[in-house]
Amino acid sequence: MAKKIRTNKKHRICRVTGCKHILSIYNTENHCHVHQQFAMVRQTPSMSLIKQ
Ligand SMILES: [Zn+2]
């Protein structure tokens, strides 16, 4: 049961405009660790305190 870890050869950068964080090759998300949480929060309607 050897599960392949998906890696990306290219350097990917956080999708948030102005954020220059380079994503880890093991990070399958499109956001850095900081903005991952941010992106998740934005999906929650009750968290309307977040500026957009
Ligand atoms: Zn970021």
mmCIF file of the protein (N, C-alpha, C, O) and its ligand, coordinates in Angstrom:
data_MODEL
# 
_entry.id   MODEL 
# 
loop_
_entity.id 
_entity.type 
_entity.pdbx_number_of_molecules 
1 polymer     1 
2 non-polymer 1 
# 
_entity_poly.entity_id                      1 
_entity_poly.type                           'polypeptide(L)' 
_entity_poly.nstd_linkage                   no 
_entity_poly.nstd_monomer                   no 
_entity_poly.pdbx_seq_one_letter_code       MAKKIRTNKKHRICRVTGCKHILSIYNTENHCHVHQQFAMVRQTPSMSLIKQ 
_entity_poly.pdbx_seq_one_letter_code_can   MAKKIRTNKKHRICRVTGCKHILSIYNTENHCHVHQQFAMVRQTPSMSLIKQ 
_entity_poly.pdbx_strand_id                 A 
# 
loop_
_entity_poly_seq.entity_id 
_entity_poly_seq.num 
_entity_poly_seq.mon_id 
_entity_poly_seq.hetero 
1 1  MET n 
1 2  ALA n 
1 3  LYS n 
1 4  LYS n 
1 5  ILE n 
1 6  ARG n 
1 7  THR n 
1 8  ASN n 
1 9  LYS n 
1 10 LYS n 
1 11 HIS n 
1 12 ARG n 
1 13 ILE n 
1 14 CYS n 
1 15 ARG n 
1 16 VAL n 
1 17 THR n 
1 18 GLY n 
1 19 CYS n 
1 20 LYS n 
1 21 HIS n 
1 22 ILE n 
1 23 LEU n 
1 24 SER n 
1 25 ILE n 
1 26 TYR n 
1 27 ASN n 
1 28 THR n 
1 29 GLU n 
1 30 ASN n 
1 31 HIS n 
1 32 CYS n 
1 33 HIS n 
1 34 VAL n 
1 35 HIS n 
1 36 GLN n 
1 37 GLN n 
1 38 PHE n 
1 39 ALA n 
1 40 MET n 
1 41 VAL n 
1 42 ARG n 
1 43 GLN n 
1 44 THR n 
1 45 PRO n 
1 46 SER n 
1 47 MET n 
1 48 SER n 
1 49 LEU n 
1 50 ILE n 
1 51 LYS n 
1 52 GLN n 
# 
loop_
_struct_asym.id 
_struct_asym.entity_id 
A 1 
B 2 
# 
loop_
_chem_comp.id 
_chem_comp.type 
_chem_comp.mon_nstd_flag 
ALA 'L-peptide linking' y 
ARG 'L-peptide linking' y 
ASN 'L-peptide linking' y 
CYS 'L-peptide linking' y 
GLN 'L-peptide linking' y 
GLU 'L-peptide linking' y 
GLY 'peptide linking'   y 
HIS 'L-peptide linking' y 
ILE 'L-peptide linking' y 
LEU 'L-peptide linking' y 
LYS 'L-peptide linking' y 
MET 'L-peptide linking' y 
PHE 'L-peptide linking' y 
PRO 'L-peptide linking' y 
SER 'L-peptide linking' y 
THR 'L-peptide linking' y 
TYR 'L-peptide linking' y 
VAL 'L-peptide linking' y 
ZN  non-polymer         . 
# 
_pdbx_entity_nonpoly.entity_id   2 
_pdbx_entity_nonpoly.name        ? 
_pdbx_entity_nonpoly.comp_id     ZN 
# 
_pdbx_nonpoly_scheme.asym_id         B 
_pdbx_nonpoly_scheme.entity_id       2 
_pdbx_nonpoly_scheme.mon_id          ZN 
_pdbx_nonpoly_scheme.ndb_seq_num     1 
_pdbx_nonpoly_scheme.pdb_seq_num     101 
_pdbx_nonpoly_scheme.auth_seq_num    101 
_pdbx_nonpoly_scheme.pdb_mon_id      ZN 
_pdbx_nonpoly_scheme.auth_mon_id     ZN 
_pdbx_nonpoly_scheme.pdb_strand_id   A 
_pdbx_nonpoly_scheme.pdb_ins_code    . 
# 
loop_
_atom_site.group_PDB 
_atom_site.id 
_atom_site.type_symbol 
_atom_site.label_atom_id 
_atom_site.label_alt_id 
_atom_site.label_comp_id 
_atom_site.label_asym_id 
_atom_site.label_entity_id 
_atom_site.label_seq_id 
_atom_site.pdbx_PDB_ins_code 
_atom_site.Cartn_x 
_atom_site.Cartn_y 
_atom_site.Cartn_z 
_atom_site.occupancy 
_atom_site.B_iso_or_equiv 
_atom_site.pdbx_formal_charge 
_atom_site.auth_seq_id 
_atom_site.auth_comp_id 
_atom_site.auth_asym_id 
_atom_site.auth_atom_id 
_atom_site.pdbx_PDB_model_num 
ATOM   1   N  N  . MET A 1 1  ? 0.844   -1.203 0.000   1.00 0.00 ? 1   MET A N  1 
ATOM   2   C  CA . MET A 1 1  ? 0.000   0.000  0.000   1.00 0.00 ? 1   MET A CA 1 
ATOM   3   C  C  . MET A 1 1  ? 0.880   1.254  0.000   1.00 0.00 ? 1   MET A C  1 
ATOM   4   O  O  . MET A 1 1  ? 0.750   2.125  0.861   1.00 0.00 ? 1   MET A O  1 
ATOM   5   N  N  . ALA A 1 2  ? 1.741   1.318  -0.949  1.00 0.00 ? 2   ALA A N  1 
ATOM   6   C  CA . ALA A 1 2  ? 2.613   2.493  -1.046  1.00 0.00 ? 2   ALA A CA 1 
ATOM   7   C  C  . ALA A 1 2  ? 1.857   3.627  -1.721  1.00 0.00 ? 2   ALA A C  1 
ATOM   8   O  O  . ALA A 1 2  ? 1.609   3.620  -2.926  1.00 0.00 ? 2   ALA A O  1 
ATOM   9   N  N  . LYS A 1 3  ? 1.516   4.567  -0.920  1.00 0.00 ? 3   LYS A N  1 
ATOM   10  C  CA . LYS A 1 3  ? 0.759   5.692  -1.458  1.00 0.00 ? 3   LYS A CA 1 
ATOM   11  C  C  . LYS A 1 3  ? 1.715   6.757  -1.972  1.00 0.00 ? 3   LYS A C  1 
ATOM   12  O  O  . LYS A 1 3  ? 2.557   7.273  -1.237  1.00 0.00 ? 3   LYS A O  1 
ATOM   13  N  N  . LYS A 1 4  ? 1.570   7.063  -3.214  1.00 0.00 ? 4   LYS A N  1 
ATOM   14  C  CA . LYS A 1 4  ? 2.445   8.070  -3.807  1.00 0.00 ? 4   LYS A CA 1 
ATOM   15  C  C  . LYS A 1 4  ? 2.087   9.467  -3.298  1.00 0.00 ? 4   LYS A C  1 
ATOM   16  O  O  . LYS A 1 4  ? 0.923   9.857  -3.210  1.00 0.00 ? 4   LYS A O  1 
ATOM   17  N  N  . ILE A 1 5  ? 3.117   10.170 -2.980  1.00 0.00 ? 5   ILE A N  1 
ATOM   18  C  CA . ILE A 1 5  ? 2.903   11.558 -2.585  1.00 0.00 ? 5   ILE A CA 1 
ATOM   19  C  C  . ILE A 1 5  ? 3.025   12.429 -3.823  1.00 0.00 ? 5   ILE A C  1 
ATOM   20  O  O  . ILE A 1 5  ? 4.034   12.420 -4.528  1.00 0.00 ? 5   ILE A O  1 
ATOM   21  N  N  . ARG A 1 6  ? 1.986   13.160 -4.051  1.00 0.00 ? 6   ARG A N  1 
ATOM   22  C  CA . ARG A 1 6  ? 1.985   14.025 -5.231  1.00 0.00 ? 6   ARG A CA 1 
ATOM   23  C  C  . ARG A 1 6  ? 2.901   15.217 -5.021  1.00 0.00 ? 6   ARG A C  1 
ATOM   24  O  O  . ARG A 1 6  ? 2.743   15.977 -4.066  1.00 0.00 ? 6   ARG A O  1 
ATOM   25  N  N  . THR A 1 7  ? 3.812   15.362 -5.877  1.00 0.00 ? 7   THR A N  1 
ATOM   26  C  CA . THR A 1 7  ? 4.695   16.520 -5.765  1.00 0.00 ? 7   THR A CA 1 
ATOM   27  C  C  . THR A 1 7  ? 4.617   17.359 -7.031  1.00 0.00 ? 7   THR A C  1 
ATOM   28  O  O  . THR A 1 7  ? 4.232   16.885 -8.100  1.00 0.00 ? 7   THR A O  1 
ATOM   29  N  N  . ASN A 1 8  ? 4.976   18.560 -6.879  1.00 0.00 ? 8   ASN A N  1 
ATOM   30  C  CA . ASN A 1 8  ? 4.955   19.476 -8.005  1.00 0.00 ? 8   ASN A CA 1 
ATOM   31  C  C  . ASN A 1 8  ? 6.362   20.017 -8.227  1.00 0.00 ? 8   ASN A C  1 
ATOM   32  O  O  . ASN A 1 8  ? 6.984   20.567 -7.319  1.00 0.00 ? 8   ASN A O  1 
ATOM   33  N  N  . LYS A 1 9  ? 6.828   19.858 -9.403  1.00 0.00 ? 9   LYS A N  1 
ATOM   34  C  CA . LYS A 1 9  ? 8.206   20.261 -9.667  1.00 0.00 ? 9   LYS A CA 1 
ATOM   35  C  C  . LYS A 1 9  ? 8.363   21.777 -9.731  1.00 0.00 ? 9   LYS A C  1 
ATOM   36  O  O  . LYS A 1 9  ? 9.408   22.330 -9.389  1.00 0.00 ? 9   LYS A O  1 
ATOM   37  N  N  . LYS A 1 10 ? 7.316   22.417 -10.170 1.00 0.00 ? 10  LYS A N  1 
ATOM   38  C  CA . LYS A 1 10 ? 7.401   23.871 -10.286 1.00 0.00 ? 10  LYS A CA 1 
ATOM   39  C  C  . LYS A 1 10 ? 7.247   24.535 -8.927  1.00 0.00 ? 10  LYS A C  1 
ATOM   40  O  O  . LYS A 1 10 ? 6.587   24.016 -8.027  1.00 0.00 ? 10  LYS A O  1 
ATOM   41  N  N  . HIS A 1 11 ? 7.859   25.664 -8.809  1.00 0.00 ? 11  HIS A N  1 
ATOM   42  C  CA . HIS A 1 11 ? 7.630   26.474 -7.620  1.00 0.00 ? 11  HIS A CA 1 
ATOM   43  C  C  . HIS A 1 11 ? 6.271   27.122 -7.746  1.00 0.00 ? 11  HIS A C  1 
ATOM   44  O  O  . HIS A 1 11 ? 5.981   27.829 -8.711  1.00 0.00 ? 11  HIS A O  1 
ATOM   45  N  N  . ARG A 1 12 ? 5.462   26.870 -6.769  1.00 0.00 ? 12  ARG A N  1 
ATOM   46  C  CA . ARG A 1 12 ? 4.149   27.503 -6.780  1.00 0.00 ? 12  ARG A CA 1 
ATOM   47  C  C  . ARG A 1 12 ? 4.114   28.546 -5.679  1.00 0.00 ? 12  ARG A C  1 
ATOM   48  O  O  . ARG A 1 12 ? 4.689   28.369 -4.605  1.00 0.00 ? 12  ARG A O  1 
ATOM   49  N  N  . ILE A 1 13 ? 3.446   29.605 -5.965  1.00 0.00 ? 13  ILE A N  1 
ATOM   50  C  CA . ILE A 1 13 ? 3.363   30.697 -5.002  1.00 0.00 ? 13  ILE A CA 1 
ATOM   51  C  C  . ILE A 1 13 ? 1.921   30.844 -4.554  1.00 0.00 ? 13  ILE A C  1 
ATOM   52  O  O  . ILE A 1 13 ? 0.981   30.608 -5.312  1.00 0.00 ? 13  ILE A O  1 
ATOM   53  N  N  . CYS A 1 14 ? 1.779   31.239 -3.301  1.00 0.00 ? 14  CYS A N  1 
ATOM   54  C  CA . CYS A 1 14 ? 0.456   31.463 -2.723  1.00 0.00 ? 14  CYS A CA 1 
ATOM   55  C  C  . CYS A 1 14 ? -0.403  32.311 -3.653  1.00 0.00 ? 14  CYS A C  1 
ATOM   56  O  O  . CYS A 1 14 ? 0.064   33.284 -4.246  1.00 0.00 ? 14  CYS A O  1 
ATOM   57  N  N  . ARG A 1 15 ? -1.636  31.928 -3.763  1.00 0.00 ? 15  ARG A N  1 
ATOM   58  C  CA . ARG A 1 15 ? -2.539  32.597 -4.699  1.00 0.00 ? 15  ARG A CA 1 
ATOM   59  C  C  . ARG A 1 15 ? -2.969  33.986 -4.246  1.00 0.00 ? 15  ARG A C  1 
ATOM   60  O  O  . ARG A 1 15 ? -3.442  34.796 -5.043  1.00 0.00 ? 15  ARG A O  1 
ATOM   61  N  N  . VAL A 1 16 ? -2.801  34.240 -2.982  1.00 0.00 ? 16  VAL A N  1 
ATOM   62  C  CA . VAL A 1 16 ? -3.225  35.545 -2.495  1.00 0.00 ? 16  VAL A CA 1 
ATOM   63  C  C  . VAL A 1 16 ? -2.364  36.636 -3.112  1.00 0.00 ? 16  VAL A C  1 
ATOM   64  O  O  . VAL A 1 16 ? -1.135  36.575 -3.078  1.00 0.00 ? 16  VAL A O  1 
ATOM   65  N  N  . THR A 1 17 ? -3.018  37.615 -3.663  1.00 0.00 ? 17  THR A N  1 
ATOM   66  C  CA . THR A 1 17 ? -2.302  38.698 -4.329  1.00 0.00 ? 17  THR A CA 1 
ATOM   67  C  C  . THR A 1 17 ? -1.374  39.396 -3.344  1.00 0.00 ? 17  THR A C  1 
ATOM   68  O  O  . THR A 1 17 ? -1.783  39.796 -2.255  1.00 0.00 ? 17  THR A O  1 
ATOM   69  N  N  . GLY A 1 18 ? -0.133  39.533 -3.746  1.00 0.00 ? 18  GLY A N  1 
ATOM   70  C  CA . GLY A 1 18 ? 0.830   40.211 -2.908  1.00 0.00 ? 18  GLY A CA 1 
ATOM   71  C  C  . GLY A 1 18 ? 1.586   39.279 -1.989  1.00 0.00 ? 18  GLY A C  1 
ATOM   72  O  O  . GLY A 1 18 ? 2.596   39.671 -1.405  1.00 0.00 ? 18  GLY A O  1 
ATOM   73  N  N  . CYS A 1 19 ? 1.123   38.070 -1.852  1.00 0.00 ? 19  CYS A N  1 
ATOM   74  C  CA . CYS A 1 19 ? 1.797   37.095 -1.007  1.00 0.00 ? 19  CYS A CA 1 
ATOM   75  C  C  . CYS A 1 19 ? 2.832   36.353 -1.839  1.00 0.00 ? 19  CYS A C  1 
ATOM   76  O  O  . CYS A 1 19 ? 2.514   35.789 -2.886  1.00 0.00 ? 19  CYS A O  1 
ATOM   77  N  N  . LYS A 1 20 ? 4.064   36.358 -1.368  1.00 0.00 ? 20  LYS A N  1 
ATOM   78  C  CA . LYS A 1 20 ? 5.140   35.757 -2.146  1.00 0.00 ? 20  LYS A CA 1 
ATOM   79  C  C  . LYS A 1 20 ? 5.586   34.424 -1.559  1.00 0.00 ? 20  LYS A C  1 
ATOM   80  O  O  . LYS A 1 20 ? 6.639   33.897 -1.918  1.00 0.00 ? 20  LYS A O  1 
ATOM   81  N  N  . HIS A 1 21 ? 4.788   33.894 -0.669  1.00 0.00 ? 21  HIS A N  1 
ATOM   82  C  CA . HIS A 1 21 ? 5.152   32.628 -0.047  1.00 0.00 ? 21  HIS A CA 1 
ATOM   83  C  C  . HIS A 1 21 ? 5.232   31.516 -1.092  1.00 0.00 ? 21  HIS A C  1 
ATOM   84  O  O  . HIS A 1 21 ? 4.297   31.307 -1.866  1.00 0.00 ? 21  HIS A O  1 
ATOM   85  N  N  . ILE A 1 22 ? 6.328   30.828 -1.101  1.00 0.00 ? 22  ILE A N  1 
ATOM   86  C  CA . ILE A 1 22 ? 6.462   29.687 -2.003  1.00 0.00 ? 22  ILE A CA 1 
ATOM   87  C  C  . ILE A 1 22 ? 5.882   28.459 -1.315  1.00 0.00 ? 22  ILE A C  1 
ATOM   88  O  O  . ILE A 1 22 ? 6.228   28.139 -0.177  1.00 0.00 ? 22  ILE A O  1 
ATOM   89  N  N  . LEU A 1 23 ? 5.013   27.796 -2.016  1.00 0.00 ? 23  LEU A N  1 
ATOM   90  C  CA . LEU A 1 23 ? 4.355   26.638 -1.434  1.00 0.00 ? 23  LEU A CA 1 
ATOM   91  C  C  . LEU A 1 23 ? 5.275   25.438 -1.459  1.00 0.00 ? 23  LEU A C  1 
ATOM   92  O  O  . LEU A 1 23 ? 6.050   25.245 -2.395  1.00 0.00 ? 23  LEU A O  1 
ATOM   93  N  N  . SER A 1 24 ? 5.178   24.649 -0.431  1.00 0.00 ? 24  SER A N  1 
ATOM   94  C  CA . SER A 1 24 ? 5.943   23.411 -0.364  1.00 0.00 ? 24  SER A CA 1 
ATOM   95  C  C  . SER A 1 24 ? 5.491   22.467 -1.475  1.00 0.00 ? 24  SER A C  1 
ATOM   96  O  O  . SER A 1 24 ? 4.326   22.466 -1.870  1.00 0.00 ? 24  SER A O  1 
ATOM   97  N  N  . ILE A 1 25 ? 6.421   21.673 -1.965  1.00 0.00 ? 25  ILE A N  1 
ATOM   98  C  CA . ILE A 1 25 ? 6.053   20.719 -3.007  1.00 0.00 ? 25  ILE A CA 1 
ATOM   99  C  C  . ILE A 1 25 ? 5.070   19.697 -2.482  1.00 0.00 ? 25  ILE A C  1 
ATOM   100 O  O  . ILE A 1 25 ? 4.384   19.033 -3.258  1.00 0.00 ? 25  ILE A O  1 
ATOM   101 N  N  . TYR A 1 26 ? 4.998   19.566 -1.179  1.00 0.00 ? 26  TYR A N  1 
ATOM   102 C  CA . TYR A 1 26 ? 4.066   18.625 -0.562  1.00 0.00 ? 26  TYR A CA 1 
ATOM   103 C  C  . TYR A 1 26 ? 2.727   19.276 -0.268  1.00 0.00 ? 26  TYR A C  1 
ATOM   104 O  O  . TYR A 1 26 ? 1.763   18.612 0.114   1.00 0.00 ? 26  TYR A O  1 
ATOM   105 N  N  . ASN A 1 27 ? 2.686   20.569 -0.449  1.00 0.00 ? 27  ASN A N  1 
ATOM   106 C  CA . ASN A 1 27 ? 1.456   21.297 -0.197  1.00 0.00 ? 27  ASN A CA 1 
ATOM   107 C  C  . ASN A 1 27 ? 0.604   21.281 -1.453  1.00 0.00 ? 27  ASN A C  1 
ATOM   108 O  O  . ASN A 1 27 ? 0.962   21.874 -2.470  1.00 0.00 ? 27  ASN A O  1 
ATOM   109 N  N  . THR A 1 28 ? -0.524  20.596 -1.371  1.00 0.00 ? 28  THR A N  1 
ATOM   110 C  CA . THR A 1 28 ? -1.390  20.489 -2.553  1.00 0.00 ? 28  THR A CA 1 
ATOM   111 C  C  . THR A 1 28 ? -2.380  21.637 -2.630  1.00 0.00 ? 28  THR A C  1 
ATOM   112 O  O  . THR A 1 28 ? -3.164  21.733 -3.574  1.00 0.00 ? 28  THR A O  1 
ATOM   113 N  N  . GLU A 1 29 ? -2.338  22.503 -1.633  1.00 0.00 ? 29  GLU A N  1 
ATOM   114 C  CA . GLU A 1 29 ? -3.254  23.641 -1.633  1.00 0.00 ? 29  GLU A CA 1 
ATOM   115 C  C  . GLU A 1 29 ? -2.699  24.757 -2.505  1.00 0.00 ? 29  GLU A C  1 
ATOM   116 O  O  . GLU A 1 29 ? -1.560  24.698 -2.969  1.00 0.00 ? 29  GLU A O  1 
ATOM   117 N  N  . ASN A 1 30 ? -3.498  25.743 -2.710  1.00 0.00 ? 30  ASN A N  1 
ATOM   118 C  CA . ASN A 1 30 ? -3.063  26.879 -3.522  1.00 0.00 ? 30  ASN A CA 1 
ATOM   119 C  C  . ASN A 1 30 ? -2.674  28.081 -2.676  1.00 0.00 ? 30  ASN A C  1 
ATOM   120 O  O  . ASN A 1 30 ? -2.354  29.152 -3.192  1.00 0.00 ? 30  ASN A O  1 
ATOM   121 N  N  . HIS A 1 31 ? -2.710  27.880 -1.372  1.00 0.00 ? 31  HIS A N  1 
ATOM   122 C  CA . HIS A 1 31 ? -2.376  28.984 -0.482  1.00 0.00 ? 31  HIS A CA 1 
ATOM   123 C  C  . HIS A 1 31 ? -1.288  28.559 0.490   1.00 0.00 ? 31  HIS A C  1 
ATOM   124 O  O  . HIS A 1 31 ? -1.139  27.376 0.795   1.00 0.00 ? 31  HIS A O  1 
ATOM   125 N  N  . CYS A 1 32 ? -0.536  29.530 0.969   1.00 0.00 ? 32  CYS A N  1 
ATOM   126 C  CA . CYS A 1 32 ? 0.465   29.249 1.989   1.00 0.00 ? 32  CYS A CA 1 
ATOM   127 C  C  . CYS A 1 32 ? -0.242  28.918 3.307   1.00 0.00 ? 32  CYS A C  1 
ATOM   128 O  O  . CYS A 1 32 ? -1.463  29.027 3.412   1.00 0.00 ? 32  CYS A O  1 
ATOM   129 N  N  . HIS A 1 33 ? 0.530   28.520 4.291   1.00 0.00 ? 33  HIS A N  1 
ATOM   130 C  CA . HIS A 1 33 ? -0.082  28.090 5.546   1.00 0.00 ? 33  HIS A CA 1 
ATOM   131 C  C  . HIS A 1 33 ? -0.902  29.203 6.184   1.00 0.00 ? 33  HIS A C  1 
ATOM   132 O  O  . HIS A 1 33 ? -1.906  28.946 6.848   1.00 0.00 ? 33  HIS A O  1 
ATOM   133 N  N  . VAL A 1 34 ? -0.476  30.413 5.980   1.00 0.00 ? 34  VAL A N  1 
ATOM   134 C  CA . VAL A 1 34 ? -1.204  31.550 6.550   1.00 0.00 ? 34  VAL A CA 1 
ATOM   135 C  C  . VAL A 1 34 ? -2.545  31.722 5.863   1.00 0.00 ? 34  VAL A C  1 
ATOM   136 O  O  . VAL A 1 34 ? -3.578  31.837 6.522   1.00 0.00 ? 34  VAL A O  1 
ATOM   137 N  N  . HIS A 1 35 ? -2.527  31.738 4.553   1.00 0.00 ? 35  HIS A N  1 
ATOM   138 C  CA . HIS A 1 35 ? -3.738  32.033 3.805   1.00 0.00 ? 35  HIS A CA 1 
ATOM   139 C  C  . HIS A 1 35 ? -4.637  30.820 3.617   1.00 0.00 ? 35  HIS A C  1 
ATOM   140 O  O  . HIS A 1 35 ? -5.794  30.956 3.221   1.00 0.00 ? 35  HIS A O  1 
ATOM   141 N  N  . GLN A 1 36 ? -4.114  29.651 3.897   1.00 0.00 ? 36  GLN A N  1 
ATOM   142 C  CA . GLN A 1 36 ? -4.971  28.469 3.894   1.00 0.00 ? 36  GLN A CA 1 
ATOM   143 C  C  . GLN A 1 36 ? -6.077  28.651 4.921   1.00 0.00 ? 36  GLN A C  1 
ATOM   144 O  O  . GLN A 1 36 ? -7.252  28.415 4.641   1.00 0.00 ? 36  GLN A O  1 
ATOM   145 N  N  . GLN A 1 37 ? -5.680  29.073 6.110   1.00 0.00 ? 37  GLN A N  1 
ATOM   146 C  CA . GLN A 1 37 ? -6.661  29.296 7.166   1.00 0.00 ? 37  GLN A CA 1 
ATOM   147 C  C  . GLN A 1 37 ? -7.601  30.410 6.765   1.00 0.00 ? 37  GLN A C  1 
ATOM   148 O  O  . GLN A 1 37 ? -8.811  30.338 6.981   1.00 0.00 ? 37  GLN A O  1 
ATOM   149 N  N  . PHE A 1 38 ? -7.026  31.431 6.183   1.00 0.00 ? 38  PHE A N  1 
ATOM   150 C  CA . PHE A 1 38 ? -7.808  32.575 5.742   1.00 0.00 ? 38  PHE A CA 1 
ATOM   151 C  C  . PHE A 1 38 ? -8.856  32.137 4.719   1.00 0.00 ? 38  PHE A C  1 
ATOM   152 O  O  . PHE A 1 38 ? -10.020 32.531 4.798   1.00 0.00 ? 38  PHE A O  1 
ATOM   153 N  N  . ALA A 1 39 ? -8.432  31.327 3.770   1.00 0.00 ? 39  ALA A N  1 
ATOM   154 C  CA . ALA A 1 39 ? -9.338  30.862 2.726   1.00 0.00 ? 39  ALA A CA 1 
ATOM   155 C  C  . ALA A 1 39 ? -10.449 30.004 3.322   1.00 0.00 ? 39  ALA A C  1 
ATOM   156 O  O  . ALA A 1 39 ? -11.598 30.067 2.886   1.00 0.00 ? 39  ALA A O  1 
ATOM   157 N  N  . MET A 1 40 ? -10.095 29.209 4.313   1.00 0.00 ? 40  MET A N  1 
ATOM   158 C  CA . MET A 1 40 ? -11.096 28.354 4.946   1.00 0.00 ? 40  MET A CA 1 
ATOM   159 C  C  . MET A 1 40 ? -12.116 29.191 5.698   1.00 0.00 ? 40  MET A C  1 
ATOM   160 O  O  . MET A 1 40 ? -13.316 28.922 5.656   1.00 0.00 ? 40  MET A O  1 
ATOM   161 N  N  . VAL A 1 41 ? -11.623 30.204 6.381   1.00 0.00 ? 41  VAL A N  1 
ATOM   162 C  CA . VAL A 1 41 ? -12.502 31.081 7.152   1.00 0.00 ? 41  VAL A CA 1 
ATOM   163 C  C  . VAL A 1 41 ? -13.490 31.791 6.245   1.00 0.00 ? 41  VAL A C  1 
ATOM   164 O  O  . VAL A 1 41 ? -14.658 31.975 6.588   1.00 0.00 ? 41  VAL A O  1 
ATOM   165 N  N  . ARG A 1 42 ? -13.001 32.181 5.094   1.00 0.00 ? 42  ARG A N  1 
ATOM   166 C  CA . ARG A 1 42 ? -13.866 32.914 4.163   1.00 0.00 ? 42  ARG A CA 1 
ATOM   167 C  C  . ARG A 1 42 ? -15.039 32.081 3.695   1.00 0.00 ? 42  ARG A C  1 
ATOM   168 O  O  . ARG A 1 42 ? -16.053 32.619 3.249   1.00 0.00 ? 42  ARG A O  1 
ATOM   169 N  N  . GLN A 1 43 ? -14.905 30.760 3.797   1.00 0.00 ? 43  GLN A N  1 
ATOM   170 C  CA . GLN A 1 43 ? -16.001 29.897 3.364   1.00 0.00 ? 43  GLN A CA 1 
ATOM   171 C  C  . GLN A 1 43 ? -17.085 29.790 4.433   1.00 0.00 ? 43  GLN A C  1 
ATOM   172 O  O  . GLN A 1 43 ? -18.166 29.253 4.191   1.00 0.00 ? 43  GLN A O  1 
ATOM   173 N  N  . THR A 1 44 ? -16.780 30.302 5.598   1.00 0.00 ? 44  THR A N  1 
ATOM   174 C  CA . THR A 1 44 ? -17.738 30.240 6.688   1.00 0.00 ? 44  THR A CA 1 
ATOM   175 C  C  . THR A 1 44 ? -18.499 31.572 6.799   1.00 0.00 ? 44  THR A C  1 
ATOM   176 O  O  . THR A 1 44 ? -17.918 32.598 7.154   1.00 0.00 ? 44  THR A O  1 
ATOM   177 N  N  . PRO A 1 45 ? -19.785 31.543 6.495   1.00 0.00 ? 45  PRO A N  1 
ATOM   178 C  CA . PRO A 1 45 ? -20.583 32.768 6.484   1.00 0.00 ? 45  PRO A CA 1 
ATOM   179 C  C  . PRO A 1 45 ? -20.574 33.518 7.818   1.00 0.00 ? 45  PRO A C  1 
ATOM   180 O  O  . PRO A 1 45 ? -20.667 34.745 7.845   1.00 0.00 ? 45  PRO A O  1 
ATOM   181 N  N  . SER A 1 46 ? -20.465 32.784 8.910   1.00 0.00 ? 46  SER A N  1 
ATOM   182 C  CA . SER A 1 46 ? -20.557 33.427 10.215  1.00 0.00 ? 46  SER A CA 1 
ATOM   183 C  C  . SER A 1 46 ? -19.324 34.278 10.522  1.00 0.00 ? 46  SER A C  1 
ATOM   184 O  O  . SER A 1 46 ? -19.365 35.137 11.403  1.00 0.00 ? 46  SER A O  1 
ATOM   185 N  N  . MET A 1 47 ? -18.249 34.046 9.810   1.00 0.00 ? 47  MET A N  1 
ATOM   186 C  CA . MET A 1 47 ? -17.037 34.815 10.045  1.00 0.00 ? 47  MET A CA 1 
ATOM   187 C  C  . MET A 1 47 ? -17.024 36.064 9.177   1.00 0.00 ? 47  MET A C  1 
ATOM   188 O  O  . MET A 1 47 ? -16.177 36.207 8.295   1.00 0.00 ? 47  MET A O  1 
ATOM   189 N  N  . SER A 1 48 ? -17.943 36.947 9.423   1.00 0.00 ? 48  SER A N  1 
ATOM   190 C  CA . SER A 1 48 ? -18.062 38.133 8.585   1.00 0.00 ? 48  SER A CA 1 
ATOM   191 C  C  . SER A 1 48 ? -17.123 39.249 9.032   1.00 0.00 ? 48  SER A C  1 
ATOM   192 O  O  . SER A 1 48 ? -17.123 40.336 8.455   1.00 0.00 ? 48  SER A O  1 
ATOM   193 N  N  . LEU A 1 49 ? -16.334 38.978 10.047  1.00 0.00 ? 49  LEU A N  1 
ATOM   194 C  CA . LEU A 1 49 ? -15.413 40.010 10.543  1.00 0.00 ? 49  LEU A CA 1 
ATOM   195 C  C  . LEU A 1 49 ? -14.203 40.130 9.636   1.00 0.00 ? 49  LEU A C  1 
ATOM   196 O  O  . LEU A 1 49 ? -13.492 41.135 9.659   1.00 0.00 ? 49  LEU A O  1 
ATOM   197 N  N  . ILE A 1 50 ? -13.976 39.102 8.841   1.00 0.00 ? 50  ILE A N  1 
ATOM   198 C  CA . ILE A 1 50 ? -12.794 39.109 7.991   1.00 0.00 ? 50  ILE A CA 1 
ATOM   199 C  C  . ILE A 1 50 ? -12.969 40.108 6.857   1.00 0.00 ? 50  ILE A C  1 
ATOM   200 O  O  . ILE A 1 50 ? -13.976 40.101 6.148   1.00 0.00 ? 50  ILE A O  1 
ATOM   201 N  N  . LYS A 1 51 ? -11.998 40.939 6.706   1.00 0.00 ? 51  LYS A N  1 
ATOM   202 C  CA . LYS A 1 51 ? -12.023 41.883 5.591   1.00 0.00 ? 51  LYS A CA 1 
ATOM   203 C  C  . LYS A 1 51 ? -11.780 41.145 4.285   1.00 0.00 ? 51  LYS A C  1 
ATOM   204 O  O  . LYS A 1 51 ? -11.017 40.180 4.233   1.00 0.00 ? 51  LYS A O  1 
ATOM   205 N  N  . GLN A 1 52 ? -12.422 41.600 3.258   1.00 0.00 ? 52  GLN A N  1 
ATOM   206 C  CA . GLN A 1 52 ? -12.208 40.950 1.973   1.00 0.00 ? 52  GLN A CA 1 
ATOM   207 C  C  . GLN A 1 52 ? -11.524 41.876 0.997   1.00 0.00 ? 52  GLN A C  1 
ATOM   208 O  O  . GLN A 1 52 ? -11.265 41.490 -0.142  1.00 0.00 ? 52  GLN A O  1 
HETATM 209 ZN ZN . ZN  B 2 .  ? -0.161  33.484 1.374   1.00 0.00 2 101 ZN  A ZN 1 
# 
